[in-house]
Amino acid sequence: MYGWIWRHLPGNTWVRGFVSLVLALAVVYVLFQYVFPWAEPLLPFGDVTVDSAGPTGVVR
């Protein structure tokens, strides 16, 4: 897959490297700005089952 992307980018090696970096940063931006906030309410991060008791059941 990465080879296919690399072959279809314009320019020489330096230009392709720069375009690849810009594309990777754009993907990270879209993930953090749109995808992760959308998915966060759907994930069970608030359902914590860990309590303060140790393995013996005694709270320290």
ZIQUI-V343441 format. One record per backbone hydrogen bond with DSSP energy under -0.5 kcal/mol. CO is the residue of the C=O (numbers start at 1). NH is the residue of the N-H. Records with the same first field share a line. If there is no record, write none. Layout:
# ZIQUI-V343441
CO->NH / NH
This chain:
# ZIQUI-V343441
1->5
2->6
3->7
4->8
5->9
6->9
12->16
13->17
14->18
15->19
16->20
17->21
18->22
19->23
20->24
21->25
22->26
23->27
24->28
25->29
26->30
27->31
28->32
29->33
30->34 / 35
31->36
34->38
35->39
36->40
37->41
39->42 / 43
40->43
43->45
44->47
46->48
52->60
54->57
58->54
